[in-house]
Amino acid sequence: MDFDLERIAVPFRMQPGLQRLGAGARHLTPLATGSALYREKLEVLQAGASRFRAAGFHPKNAINSIANHAALTGLTARFGTENPLELVFEEDFAVLDAASGTVPWLCVCTPSHWAPEDRVGLGFAAIHAPVADNATLLAASDALVRLVCGGDPWERFVWNLVPDGRFDQHPGRHPRQPWPDDASAEQLATGCWLRVERQTFLPVRDARGQPCGQSVFTIRVMLQPLTQAVRNAGGARRLHDALASMSDATLAYKQITPARERLLQWLSRRATGAS
């Protein structure tokens, strides 16, 4: 997994956490043919359930911007009818439009417990309304839309602990897997996954190369068993302290409440070097 536990903020807070990216930073990751992620994305694509578009919107500029960025950063993969976007990159995609403040197009195969078809055409604030402890995020929603559509690239990471190693977590296709009630702390950790999303905002440019007030929102889902993700005492302590600082509302939103105490026990032992 391309994620350092040191990136986890302590105490944990629901916040944008945006960082500006350099001009040459990559937004895209080649998708390995035959990988678990490839197989899951292929299944969604073949079911015709990957793309959604608001009436009257065409994603031509966004798709061209993805292609141009791939070429500029040395990625030679091409996509089109025979090689669709879904199967070229690990990332899922959505377009954020500054003028309307909405998301008029999505190309998403591996959502984290949300349905892309329900989000198309919605505004930023409406999309994030279900998020726990979201007052700061919603208050800044208009400014955030202007910021990430302003022509500069941005990056953020979000993470969760889940009992399911599937990439595609669409609620209509795959109901949530519950945490086992009778598992010990060690057993629970063995069946737990660290799920991380690297999210970036790639500026969209028109045919003349000018910013057009839109941004491609990229979502790269990464999964790793918790027992492998926690490689040292420092990582265990940081994850422990972040989890311990979550509000009850955030724990419920992330569906960690039933597992929290046992995960804290396991992480505490790892942090102190106990077996």
Buried (B, 14 or more C-beta within 10 A) or exposed (E): BEBEBEBBEBEBBBEBEBEEBEEEBBBBBEBEEEEEBBEBBBBBBEEEBBBBBBEEBEBEBBBBBBBEBBEEEEBEBEBEEEEBBBBBBBBBBBBBBBEBBBBBBBBBBBBBBBBBBEBBBBBBBBBBEEEBBBEEBBEBBBEBBEBBBBEBBBBBBBBBBBBBBBBBBBEEBBEEBEBBEEBEBEEBBEBBBBBBBBBBBBBBBBEEEEBBBBBBBBBBBBBBBBBEBBEEEEBBBBBBBBBBEBBEEBBEBBBBBBBBEBBBBBBBBBBEEEE
